[in-house]
Amino acid sequence: MPGTGRNESRLNLVILARFDPANLTEETQARAAEGVVAYSGVCTHQGCPVNMWSKERGAFVCSCHGSLFNPRNGAEVMSGPAPLPLAALGLKVADGDVAATSTFFGRVGFTQN
């Protein structure tokens, strides 16, 4: 389909989560929509899915190697081998729906050495 990038690619994995906007850093608030944040669900370590949540740490977890990402602070790496935060999408609320306002901030996936 023309104009569709990465159709059916695992790089399309996106994590959406909602938090109290008061608990988001200023930079994260600027990209969020009423507390909803969006990040790539592809780990920056080796490209595995970031598909778990640690309630104890309040963090997204990569199921392969255990990197933890802080969604309230730009998905920064809290621990683990991931070298970079998850790429983030800018969001807005339009007619009651959440929509992307930008391409990803940061690189989606990982860089092979």
Sequence and secondary structure as in RCSB ss.txt:
>XXXX:A:sequence
MPGTGRNESRLNLVILARFDPANLTEETQARAAEGVVAYSGVCTHQGCPVNMWSKERGAFVCSCHGSLFNPRNGA
EVMSGPAPLPLAALGLKVADGDVAATSTFFGRVGFTQN
>XXXX:A:secstr
 TT  STT GGG EEEEE  GGGS HHHHHH BTTEEEEESB TTTS BEEEEETTTTEEEETTT  EEEGGGTT
EEEESS  S   EE EEEETTEEEE SS BS SS    
